[in-house]
Amino acid sequence: MSFSLALVIAAATPFADLDVVDREVARFTGSGIGQPGGATAAVDRRLRLNPCVSPLSLSWRTQQEQTVVVQCPDAGGWRLYVPVKREAPQAAALPAINRGDAVTIAVSGDGFSISQPGEALESGTVGSWIRVRVANGTRRFNSDSLQARVVRPGLVGIPLP
């Protein structure tokens, strides 16, 4: 009975209600139109889409979540791609230490600190963890490397509990 009622309503409505599409996109993203994470703009009101009897299907187009795919699963249905407003990307932080740089490896614990010259085996920004090697190490195997946190240019630290 409800299916035939839906068909009657669909037949009485010449086009899909685009306000419903906008509301569903906002519910899906959790953000309103024009807000970060929400649709960049309302769905173009010039669109003349067939009314959709079935519930709309919404999904992300890619893992970057930059576009919502809105689909009417009815036979002869339609599909819309709604762009999502993203926050302005922040400038990529430049590495404080580059691979091959000479560094000081500081090991510190409760009441003590020791340091040793070393070499960065990876590049990293302040706060990131990189592999380093003690400078007087003669072997070049992975077992010779340590993980240390970049403190500032030229200094990495290994905190001990």
Biotite code that builds the C-alpha atoms (Angstrom):
import biotite.structure as struc

atoms = struc.array([
    struc.Atom([0.000, 0.000, 0.000], chain_id="A", res_id=1, res_name="MET", atom_name="CA", element="C"),
    struc.Atom([2.767, 2.453, 0.915], chain_id="A", res_id=2, res_name="SER", atom_name="CA", element="C"),
    struc.Atom([4.652, 1.639, -2.298], chain_id="A", res_id=3, res_name="PHE", atom_name="CA", element="C"),
    struc.Atom([1.621, 2.502, -4.466], chain_id="A", res_id=4, res_name="SER", atom_name="CA", element="C"),
    struc.Atom([1.093, 5.671, -2.387], chain_id="A", res_id=5, res_name="LEU", atom_name="CA", element="C"),
    struc.Atom([4.710, 6.605, -3.020], chain_id="A", res_id=6, res_name="ALA", atom_name="CA", element="C"),
    struc.Atom([4.164, 6.104, -6.757], chain_id="A", res_id=7, res_name="LEU", atom_name="CA", element="C"),
    struc.Atom([1.123, 8.375, -6.660], chain_id="A", res_id=8, res_name="VAL", atom_name="CA", element="C"),
    struc.Atom([3.138, 11.034, -4.818], chain_id="A", res_id=9, res_name="ILE", atom_name="CA", element="C"),
    struc.Atom([6.023, 10.612, -7.260], chain_id="A", res_id=10, res_name="ALA", atom_name="CA", element="C"),
    struc.Atom([3.643, 10.939, -10.202], chain_id="A", res_id=11, res_name="ALA", atom_name="CA", element="C"),
    struc.Atom([2.174, 14.115, -8.694], chain_id="A", res_id=12, res_name="ALA", atom_name="CA", element="C"),
    struc.Atom([5.633, 15.633, -8.208], chain_id="A", res_id=13, res_name="THR", atom_name="CA", element="C"),
    struc.Atom([7.248, 16.336, -11.580], chain_id="A", res_id=14, res_name="PRO", atom_name="CA", element="C"),
    struc.Atom([10.814, 16.633, -10.237], chain_id="A", res_id=15, res_name="PHE", atom_name="CA", element="C"),
    struc.Atom([12.915, 15.552, -7.261], chain_id="A", res_id=16, res_name="ALA", atom_name="CA", element="C"),
    struc.Atom([12.896, 17.925, -4.274], chain_id="A", res_id=17, res_name="ASP", atom_name="CA", element="C"),
    struc.Atom([16.417, 19.385, -4.259], chain_id="A", res_id=18, res_name="LEU", atom_name="CA", element="C"),
    struc.Atom([15.953, 20.714, -0.711], chain_id="A", res_id=19, res_name="ASP", atom_name="CA", element="C"),
    struc.Atom([15.762, 17.070, 0.404], chain_id="A", res_id=20, res_name="VAL", atom_name="CA", element="C"),
    struc.Atom([19.054, 16.374, -1.386], chain_id="A", res_id=21, res_name="VAL", atom_name="CA", element="C"),
    struc.Atom([20.695, 19.333, 0.392], chain_id="A", res_id=22, res_name="ASP", atom_name="CA", element="C"),
    struc.Atom([19.390, 18.165, 3.798], chain_id="A", res_id=23, res_name="ARG", atom_name="CA", element="C"),
    struc.Atom([20.589, 14.596, 3.202], chain_id="A", res_id=24, res_name="GLU", atom_name="CA", element="C"),
    struc.Atom([24.067, 15.799, 2.202], chain_id="A", res_id=25, res_name="VAL", atom_name="CA", element="C"),
    struc.Atom([24.227, 17.968, 5.360], chain_id="A", res_id=26, res_name="ALA", atom_name="CA", element="C"),
    struc.Atom([23.116, 15.015, 7.501], chain_id="A", res_id=27, res_name="ARG", atom_name="CA", element="C"),
    struc.Atom([25.681, 12.739, 5.821], chain_id="A", res_id=28, res_name="PHE", atom_name="CA", element="C"),
    struc.Atom([28.627, 15.150, 6.213], chain_id="A", res_id=29, res_name="THR", atom_name="CA", element="C"),
    struc.Atom([27.560, 16.529, 9.585], chain_id="A", res_id=30, res_name="GLY", atom_name="CA", element="C"),
    struc.Atom([28.044, 20.105, 8.326], chain_id="A", res_id=31, res_name="SER", atom_name="CA", element="C"),
    struc.Atom([25.809, 22.634, 6.648], chain_id="A", res_id=32, res_name="GLY", atom_name="CA", element="C"),
    struc.Atom([26.175, 24.185, 3.223], chain_id="A", res_id=33, res_name="ILE", atom_name="CA", element="C"),
    struc.Atom([29.223, 26.452, 3.019], chain_id="A", res_id=34, res_name="GLY", atom_name="CA", element="C"),
    struc.Atom([30.697, 25.241, 6.324], chain_id="A", res_id=35, res_name="GLN", atom_name="CA", element="C"),
    struc.Atom([33.993, 23.333, 6.464], chain_id="A", res_id=36, res_name="PRO", atom_name="CA", element="C"),
    struc.Atom([33.124, 19.696, 5.857], chain_id="A", res_id=37, res_name="GLY", atom_name="CA", element="C"),
    struc.Atom([29.762, 20.535, 4.265], chain_id="A", res_id=38, res_name="GLY", atom_name="CA", element="C"),
    struc.Atom([28.666, 21.047, 0.669], chain_id="A", res_id=39, res_name="ALA", atom_name="CA", element="C"),
    struc.Atom([30.372, 24.005, -1.005], chain_id="A", res_id=40, res_name="THR", atom_name="CA", element="C"),
    struc.Atom([26.982, 25.191, -2.316], chain_id="A", res_id=41, res_name="ALA", atom_name="CA", element="C"),
    struc.Atom([23.369, 24.113, -2.556], chain_id="A", res_id=42, res_name="ALA", atom_name="CA", element="C"),
    struc.Atom([22.500, 21.711, -5.371], chain_id="A", res_id=43, res_name="VAL", atom_name="CA", element="C"),
    struc.Atom([21.870, 23.644, -8.576], chain_id="A", res_id=44, res_name="ASP", atom_name="CA", element="C"),
    struc.Atom([18.152, 24.500, -8.664], chain_id="A", res_id=45, res_name="ARG", atom_name="CA", element="C"),
    struc.Atom([18.112, 24.320, -12.461], chain_id="A", res_id=46, res_name="ARG", atom_name="CA", element="C"),
    struc.Atom([18.392, 20.516, -12.257], chain_id="A", res_id=47, res_name="LEU", atom_name="CA", element="C"),
    struc.Atom([15.265, 18.629, -13.275], chain_id="A", res_id=48, res_name="ARG", atom_name="CA", element="C"),
    struc.Atom([15.715, 15.179, -11.786], chain_id="A", res_id=49, res_name="LEU", atom_name="CA", element="C"),
    struc.Atom([13.167, 12.385, -11.766], chain_id="A", res_id=50, res_name="ASN", atom_name="CA", element="C"),
    struc.Atom([11.493, 12.022, -8.366], chain_id="A", res_id=51, res_name="PRO", atom_name="CA", element="C"),
    struc.Atom([13.066, 9.273, -6.267], chain_id="A", res_id=52, res_name="CYS", atom_name="CA", element="C"),
    struc.Atom([10.733, 6.792, -4.580], chain_id="A", res_id=53, res_name="VAL", atom_name="CA", element="C"),
    struc.Atom([13.490, 4.886, -2.762], chain_id="A", res_id=54, res_name="SER", atom_name="CA", element="C"),
    struc.Atom([15.641, 6.479, -0.044], chain_id="A", res_id=55, res_name="PRO", atom_name="CA", element="C"),
    struc.Atom([18.669, 8.294, -1.432], chain_id="A", res_id=56, res_name="LEU", atom_name="CA", element="C"),
    struc.Atom([22.028, 6.528, -1.228], chain_id="A", res_id=57, res_name="SER", atom_name="CA", element="C"),
    struc.Atom([24.958, 8.695, -0.093], chain_id="A", res_id=58, res_name="LEU", atom_name="CA", element="C"),
    struc.Atom([28.655, 7.789, -0.016], chain_id="A", res_id=59, res_name="SER", atom_name="CA", element="C"),
    struc.Atom([32.061, 9.383, -0.302], chain_id="A", res_id=60, res_name="TRP", atom_name="CA", element="C"),
    struc.Atom([33.493, 9.342, -3.811], chain_id="A", res_id=61, res_name="ARG", atom_name="CA", element="C"),
    struc.Atom([37.091, 8.851, -2.585], chain_id="A", res_id=62, res_name="THR", atom_name="CA", element="C"),
    struc.Atom([38.908, 8.347, 0.698], chain_id="A", res_id=63, res_name="GLN", atom_name="CA", element="C"),
    struc.Atom([39.887, 12.038, 0.687], chain_id="A", res_id=64, res_name="GLN", atom_name="CA", element="C"),
    struc.Atom([36.187, 12.834, 1.350], chain_id="A", res_id=65, res_name="GLU", atom_name="CA", element="C"),
    struc.Atom([36.107, 15.765, -1.064], chain_id="A", res_id=66, res_name="GLN", atom_name="CA", element="C"),
    struc.Atom([32.918, 14.777, -2.888], chain_id="A", res_id=67, res_name="THR", atom_name="CA", element="C"),
    struc.Atom([29.647, 13.161, -1.787], chain_id="A", res_id=68, res_name="VAL", atom_name="CA", element="C"),
    struc.Atom([27.913, 10.862, -4.265], chain_id="A", res_id=69, res_name="VAL", atom_name="CA", element="C"),
    struc.Atom([24.117, 11.161, -4.013], chain_id="A", res_id=70, res_name="VAL", atom_name="CA", element="C"),
    struc.Atom([22.296, 8.440, -5.896], chain_id="A", res_id=71, res_name="GLN", atom_name="CA", element="C"),
    struc.Atom([18.663, 7.601, -6.543], chain_id="A", res_id=72, res_name="CYS", atom_name="CA", element="C"),
    struc.Atom([18.611, 3.785, -6.645], chain_id="A", res_id=73, res_name="PRO", atom_name="CA", element="C"),
    struc.Atom([15.288, 3.611, -8.556], chain_id="A", res_id=74, res_name="ASP", atom_name="CA", element="C"),
    struc.Atom([15.207, 2.225, -12.093], chain_id="A", res_id=75, res_name="ALA", atom_name="CA", element="C"),
    struc.Atom([16.122, 5.167, -14.302], chain_id="A", res_id=76, res_name="GLY", atom_name="CA", element="C"),
    struc.Atom([17.547, 6.890, -11.234], chain_id="A", res_id=77, res_name="GLY", atom_name="CA", element="C"),
    struc.Atom([20.246, 9.532, -11.192], chain_id="A", res_id=78, res_name="TRP", atom_name="CA", element="C"),
    struc.Atom([23.565, 10.303, -9.557], chain_id="A", res_id=79, res_name="ARG", atom_name="CA", element="C"),
    struc.Atom([24.937, 13.667, -8.334], chain_id="A", res_id=80, res_name="LEU", atom_name="CA", element="C"),
    struc.Atom([28.450, 14.573, -7.238], chain_id="A", res_id=81, res_name="TYR", atom_name="CA", element="C"),
    struc.Atom([28.377, 17.234, -4.521], chain_id="A", res_id=82, res_name="VAL", atom_name="CA", element="C"),
    struc.Atom([31.728, 18.916, -3.753], chain_id="A", res_id=83, res_name="PRO", atom_name="CA", element="C"),
    struc.Atom([32.610, 19.367, -0.081], chain_id="A", res_id=84, res_name="VAL", atom_name="CA", element="C"),
    struc.Atom([34.245, 22.482, 1.339], chain_id="A", res_id=85, res_name="LYS", atom_name="CA", element="C"),
    struc.Atom([37.588, 21.679, 2.869], chain_id="A", res_id=86, res_name="ARG", atom_name="CA", element="C"),
    struc.Atom([39.548, 23.761, 5.315], chain_id="A", res_id=87, res_name="GLU", atom_name="CA", element="C"),
    struc.Atom([42.420, 25.637, 3.729], chain_id="A", res_id=88, res_name="ALA", atom_name="CA", element="C"),
    struc.Atom([45.424, 23.321, 3.626], chain_id="A", res_id=89, res_name="PRO", atom_name="CA", element="C"),
    struc.Atom([48.182, 24.425, 5.913], chain_id="A", res_id=90, res_name="GLN", atom_name="CA", element="C"),
    struc.Atom([51.607, 24.893, 4.431], chain_id="A", res_id=91, res_name="ALA", atom_name="CA", element="C"),
    struc.Atom([53.643, 21.740, 4.687], chain_id="A", res_id=92, res_name="ALA", atom_name="CA", element="C"),
    struc.Atom([56.183, 22.034, 7.457], chain_id="A", res_id=93, res_name="ALA", atom_name="CA", element="C"),
    struc.Atom([59.755, 22.063, 6.252], chain_id="A", res_id=94, res_name="LEU", atom_name="CA", element="C"),
    struc.Atom([61.999, 19.416, 7.752], chain_id="A", res_id=95, res_name="PRO", atom_name="CA", element="C"),
    struc.Atom([64.074, 20.589, 10.708], chain_id="A", res_id=96, res_name="ALA", atom_name="CA", element="C"),
    struc.Atom([66.520, 17.776, 9.973], chain_id="A", res_id=97, res_name="ILE", atom_name="CA", element="C"),
    struc.Atom([67.331, 16.279, 6.592], chain_id="A", res_id=98, res_name="ASN", atom_name="CA", element="C"),
    struc.Atom([68.634, 12.808, 5.800], chain_id="A", res_id=99, res_name="ARG", atom_name="CA", element="C"),
    struc.Atom([72.418, 12.788, 6.156], chain_id="A", res_id=100, res_name="GLY", atom_name="CA", element="C"),
    struc.Atom([72.556, 15.768, 8.542], chain_id="A", res_id=101, res_name="ASP", atom_name="CA", element="C"),
    struc.Atom([74.911, 15.617, 11.503], chain_id="A", res_id=102, res_name="ALA", atom_name="CA", element="C"),
    struc.Atom([72.825, 15.581, 14.680], chain_id="A", res_id=103, res_name="VAL", atom_name="CA", element="C"),
    struc.Atom([73.287, 15.397, 18.410], chain_id="A", res_id=104, res_name="THR", atom_name="CA", element="C"),
    struc.Atom([71.480, 12.413, 19.899], chain_id="A", res_id=105, res_name="ILE", atom_name="CA", element="C"),
    struc.Atom([70.406, 13.262, 23.453], chain_id="A", res_id=106, res_name="ALA", atom_name="CA", element="C"),
    struc.Atom([69.193, 10.471, 25.733], chain_id="A", res_id=107, res_name="VAL", atom_name="CA", element="C"),
    struc.Atom([67.540, 11.739, 28.877], chain_id="A", res_id=108, res_name="SER", atom_name="CA", element="C"),
    struc.Atom([65.836, 10.209, 31.848], chain_id="A", res_id=109, res_name="GLY", atom_name="CA", element="C"),
    struc.Atom([64.996, 11.003, 35.449], chain_id="A", res_id=110, res_name="ASP", atom_name="CA", element="C"),
    struc.Atom([67.935, 13.124, 36.611], chain_id="A", res_id=111, res_name="GLY", atom_name="CA", element="C"),
    struc.Atom([70.383, 12.453, 33.782], chain_id="A", res_id=112, res_name="PHE", atom_name="CA", element="C"),
    struc.Atom([71.133, 13.327, 30.175], chain_id="A", res_id=113, res_name="SER", atom_name="CA", element="C"),
    struc.Atom([73.843, 12.080, 27.838], chain_id="A", res_id=114, res_name="ILE", atom_name="CA", element="C"),
    struc.Atom([74.534, 13.012, 24.251], chain_id="A", res_id=115, res_name="SER", atom_name="CA", element="C"),
    struc.Atom([76.413, 11.539, 21.331], chain_id="A", res_id=116, res_name="GLN", atom_name="CA", element="C"),
    struc.Atom([77.049, 12.775, 17.796], chain_id="A", res_id=117, res_name="PRO", atom_name="CA", element="C"),
    struc.Atom([75.082, 10.999, 15.105], chain_id="A", res_id=118, res_name="GLY", atom_name="CA", element="C"),
    struc.Atom([73.677, 11.082, 11.610], chain_id="A", res_id=119, res_name="GLU", atom_name="CA", element="C"),
    struc.Atom([70.060, 11.397, 10.507], chain_id="A", res_id=120, res_name="ALA", atom_name="CA", element="C"),
    struc.Atom([68.962, 8.453, 8.363], chain_id="A", res_id=121, res_name="LEU", atom_name="CA", element="C"),
    struc.Atom([65.644, 10.173, 7.559], chain_id="A", res_id=122, res_name="GLU", atom_name="CA", element="C"),
    struc.Atom([64.309, 13.707, 7.275], chain_id="A", res_id=123, res_name="SER", atom_name="CA", element="C"),
    struc.Atom([61.797, 14.983, 9.817], chain_id="A", res_id=124, res_name="GLY", atom_name="CA", element="C"),
    struc.Atom([59.919, 17.976, 11.176], chain_id="A", res_id=125, res_name="THR", atom_name="CA", element="C"),
    struc.Atom([60.012, 19.086, 14.805], chain_id="A", res_id=126, res_name="VAL", atom_name="CA", element="C"),
    struc.Atom([58.137, 16.506, 16.881], chain_id="A", res_id=127, res_name="GLY", atom_name="CA", element="C"),
    struc.Atom([58.394, 13.678, 14.346], chain_id="A", res_id=128, res_name="SER", atom_name="CA", element="C"),
    struc.Atom([60.268, 10.432, 14.951], chain_id="A", res_id=129, res_name="TRP", atom_name="CA", element="C"),
    struc.Atom([63.155, 9.578, 12.643], chain_id="A", res_id=130, res_name="ILE", atom_name="CA", element="C"),
    struc.Atom([65.848, 6.925, 12.409], chain_id="A", res_id=131, res_name="ARG", atom_name="CA", element="C"),
    struc.Atom([69.342, 8.032, 13.438], chain_id="A", res_id=132, res_name="VAL", atom_name="CA", element="C"),
    struc.Atom([72.708, 6.319, 13.718], chain_id="A", res_id=133, res_name="ARG", atom_name="CA", element="C"),
    struc.Atom([75.502, 6.973, 16.211], chain_id="A", res_id=134, res_name="VAL", atom_name="CA", element="C"),
    struc.Atom([78.344, 8.671, 14.289], chain_id="A", res_id=135, res_name="ALA", atom_name="CA", element="C"),
    struc.Atom([81.098, 6.236, 15.269], chain_id="A", res_id=136, res_name="ASN", atom_name="CA", element="C"),
    struc.Atom([79.063, 3.181, 14.241], chain_id="A", res_id=137, res_name="GLY", atom_name="CA", element="C"),
    struc.Atom([80.958, 1.210, 11.640], chain_id="A", res_id=138, res_name="THR", atom_name="CA", element="C"),
    struc.Atom([78.207, -1.163, 10.528], chain_id="A", res_id=139, res_name="ARG", atom_name="CA", element="C"),
    struc.Atom([75.349, 0.082, 8.366], chain_id="A", res_id=140, res_name="ARG", atom_name="CA", element="C"),
    struc.Atom([72.588, -2.381, 9.237], chain_id="A", res_id=141, res_name="PHE", atom_name="CA", element="C"),
    struc.Atom([69.085, -1.536, 10.462], chain_id="A", res_id=142, res_name="ASN", atom_name="CA", element="C"),
    struc.Atom([70.075, -2.892, 13.869], chain_id="A", res_id=143, res_name="SER", atom_name="CA", element="C"),
    struc.Atom([72.494, 0.059, 14.181], chain_id="A", res_id=144, res_name="ASP", atom_name="CA", element="C"),
    struc.Atom([69.760, 2.658, 13.912], chain_id="A", res_id=145, res_name="SER", atom_name="CA", element="C"),
    struc.Atom([67.707, 4.199, 16.691], chain_id="A", res_id=146, res_name="LEU", atom_name="CA", element="C"),
    struc.Atom([64.356, 5.978, 16.688], chain_id="A", res_id=147, res_name="GLN", atom_name="CA", element="C"),
    struc.Atom([64.604, 9.528, 18.018], chain_id="A", res_id=148, res_name="ALA", atom_name="CA", element="C"),
    struc.Atom([62.259, 12.513, 18.144], chain_id="A", res_id=149, res_name="ARG", atom_name="CA", element="C"),
    struc.Atom([63.283, 15.720, 16.380], chain_id="A", res_id=150, res_name="VAL", atom_name="CA", element="C"),
    struc.Atom([63.654, 18.456, 19.020], chain_id="A", res_id=151, res_name="VAL", atom_name="CA", element="C"),
    struc.Atom([65.027, 21.236, 16.828], chain_id="A", res_id=152, res_name="ARG", atom_name="CA", element="C"),
    struc.Atom([67.426, 21.516, 13.894], chain_id="A", res_id=153, res_name="PRO", atom_name="CA", element="C"),
    struc.Atom([70.521, 19.452, 14.727], chain_id="A", res_id=154, res_name="GLY", atom_name="CA", element="C"),
    struc.Atom([69.072, 17.865, 17.896], chain_id="A", res_id=155, res_name="LEU", atom_name="CA", element="C"),
    struc.Atom([67.122, 14.662, 18.369], chain_id="A", res_id=156, res_name="VAL", atom_name="CA", element="C"),
    struc.Atom([66.053, 13.181, 21.650], chain_id="A", res_id=157, res_name="GLY", atom_name="CA", element="C"),
    struc.Atom([65.333, 9.765, 23.099], chain_id="A", res_id=158, res_name="ILE", atom_name="CA", element="C"),
    struc.Atom([63.384, 10.139, 26.340], chain_id="A", res_id=159, res_name="PRO", atom_name="CA", element="C"),
    struc.Atom([63.621, 7.303, 28.843], chain_id="A", res_id=160, res_name="LEU", atom_name="CA", element="C"),
    struc.Atom([60.979, 6.632, 31.487], chain_id="A", res_id=161, res_name="PRO", atom_name="CA", element="C"),
])
